[in-house]
């Protein structure tokens, strides 16, 4: 414990916790904004799984921020000047670890669900099974981490659970790489001769790689901080906003779709359909110059062109 005390400074303990809290609060603002955008534009056409998942993730993220703020207030205000008390691990930080594990598991599960859909469309579920296996292994390590946290009373006791901290951060990084690789593999197989569809797939692949790199790089940074500087709170400061990066990356993918449906648009479309029905059945009319002109100007209904086989990207 003496080694732990000698390597502590305000910058790498309370300072790191303070910076992590500020970044987490900023990212929570983006989470709330993206939640509003999702329910305003996209929720009505999505499945119940995504609707409940977005609400659940935002609720957990709110609880997570409350726990972070409580922990920061405890060490910066309540425990100010009490150096012995600052060595203790407050209950909110312990519960925060459990929320971390739950949020990361839910986000990884939603990505895995999309990988599973892509594997089903291509009749090749090998990558999907691999992702599921890695996901469950990571969740098992996360459960062990959440249990071990409640068995320690001070920051100096982290050495007893150092192996599970390293394992959880390493598996989280590995899962990000596996999911990103599996989605890019299936998306590449989804390319068709249609140039506009290929462009959408390429854009989606870039987004998957970018979001996966951001979260995996942050997990790797927390892992390096713990291995190199285990006697500081820098890795806890990084962990404070890591889960918010996971949530924002997933919400950004949901909100990156082009086809928006707003409540006003739905009401306008419904009023047009009702007004057209009130006029009675549409009877065939003889062809005229106006109808011929409309067909020549492509204003009339178009015959659907044959499309090649590809998965619906809106579900991915």
FENMO-V803355 format. One record per backbone hydrogen bond with DSSP energy under -1.0 kcal/mol. NH is the residue of the N-H (numbers start at 0). CO is the residue of the C=O. If there is no record, write none. Layout:
# FENMO-V803355
NH,CO / NH,CO
This chain:
# FENMO-V803355
4,0 / 5,1 / 6,2 / 14,9 / 16,12 / 17,13 / 18,14 / 19,15 / 20,16 / 21,17 / 22,18 / 23,19 / 24,20 / 25,21 / 26,22 / 27,23 / 28,24 / 29,25 / 30,26 / 31,27 / 32,28 / 33,29 / 34,30 / 35,31 / 36,32 / 37,33 / 38,34 / 39,35 / 40,36 / 41,37 / 42,37 / 44,41 / 50,46 / 51,47 / 52,48 / 53,49 / 54,50 / 55,51 / 56,52 / 57,53 / 58,54 / 59,55 / 60,56 / 61,57 / 62,58 / 63,59 / 64,60 / 65,61 / 66,62 / 67,63 / 68,64 / 69,65 / 70,66 / 71,67 / 72,68 / 73,69 / 74,70 / 75,71 / 76,72 / 77,72 / 78,73 / 79,76 / 81,78 / 82,80 / 85,81 / 86,83 / 87,84 / 88,152 / 93,89 / 94,90 / 95,91 / 96,92 / 97,93 / 98,94 / 99,95 / 100,96 / 101,97 / 102,98 / 103,99 / 104,100 / 105,101 / 106,102 / 107,103 / 108,104 / 109,105 / 110,106 / 111,107 / 112,108 / 113,109 / 114,110 / 115,111 / 116,112 / 117,113 / 118,114 / 119,115 / 120,116 / 121,117 / 123,118 / 128,124 / 129,125 / 130,126 / 131,127 / 132,128 / 133,129 / 134,130 / 135,131 / 136,132 / 137,133 / 138,134 / 139,135 / 140,136 / 141,137 / 142,138 / 143,139 / 144,140 / 145,141 / 146,142 / 147,143 / 148,144 / 150,147 / 151,148 / 154,86 / 156,153 / 157,154 / 159,156 / 160,157 / 164,160 / 165,161 / 166,162 / 167,163 / 168,164 / 169,165 / 170,166 / 171,167 / 172,168 / 173,169 / 174,170 / 175,171 / 176,172 / 177,173 / 178,174 / 179,175 / 180,176 / 181,177 / 182,178 / 183,179 / 184,180 / 185,181 / 186,182 / 187,183 / 188,184 / 190,187 / 197,193 / 198,194 / 199,195 / 200,196 / 201,197 / 202,198 / 203,199 / 204,200 / 205,201 / 206,202 / 207,203 / 208,204 / 209,205 / 210,206 / 211,207 / 212,208 / 213,209 / 214,210 / 215,211 / 216,212 / 217,213 / 218,214 / 219,215 / 220,216 / 221,217 / 222,218 / 223,219 / 224,220 / 225,221 / 226,222 / 227,223 / 228,224 / 231,228 / 232,11 / 236,232 / 237,233 / 238,234 / 239,235 / 240,237 / 244,240 / 245,241 / 246,242 / 247,243 / 248,244 / 249,245 / 250,246 / 251,247 / 252,248 / 253,249 / 254,250 / 259,257 / 260,40 / 265,261 / 266,262 / 267,263 / 268,264 / 269,265 / 270,266 / 271,267 / 272,268 / 273,269 / 274,270 / 275,271 / 276,272 / 277,273 / 279,276 / 291,287 / 292,288 / 293,289 / 294,290 / 295,291 / 296,292 / 297,294 / 298,293 / 314,311
